[in-house]
Amino acid sequence: MSEILGYRQLPAETIELINGIKQNANDLGVLFDVLGENSTVDKRWLAIAKTDLQKAFMVLVRAVARPDGF
């Protein structure tokens, strides 16, 4: 069995929660693709929003996974 360094063994319920978070992130990514194709959307603010939301989803995963390390 492989393990991720710094992470505890994750129960099925936790894995399901993390997969739900990742699915929501992927769904939101589709919206960013659509907005990126729209010429009236400010691309700078879109990029900032995308980066901030990517960070937020990573933090959500970390909150659920509760890694042991830094």
Secondary structure in CASP SS format (residue, H / E / C, confidence):
PFRMAT SS
TARGET T0000
AUTHOR 0000-0000-0000
METHOD secondary structure of the structure
MODEL  1
M C 1.00
S C 1.00
E C 1.00
I C 1.00
L C 1.00
G C 1.00
Y C 1.00
R C 1.00
Q C 1.00
L C 1.00
P C 1.00
A H 1.00
E H 1.00
T H 1.00
I H 1.00
E H 1.00
L H 1.00
I H 1.00
N H 1.00
G H 1.00
I H 1.00
K H 1.00
Q H 1.00
N H 1.00
A H 1.00
N H 1.00
D H 1.00
L H 1.00
G H 1.00
V H 1.00
L H 1.00
F H 1.00
D H 1.00
V H 1.00
L H 1.00
G H 1.00
E C 1.00
N C 1.00
S C 1.00
T C 1.00
V C 1.00
D C 1.00
K H 1.00
R H 1.00
W H 1.00
L H 1.00
A H 1.00
I H 1.00
A H 1.00
K H 1.00
T H 1.00
D H 1.00
L H 1.00
Q H 1.00
K H 1.00
A H 1.00
F H 1.00
M H 1.00
V H 1.00
L H 1.00
V H 1.00
R H 1.00
A H 1.00
V H 1.00
A H 1.00
R C 1.00
P C 1.00
D C 1.00
G C 1.00
F C 1.00
END
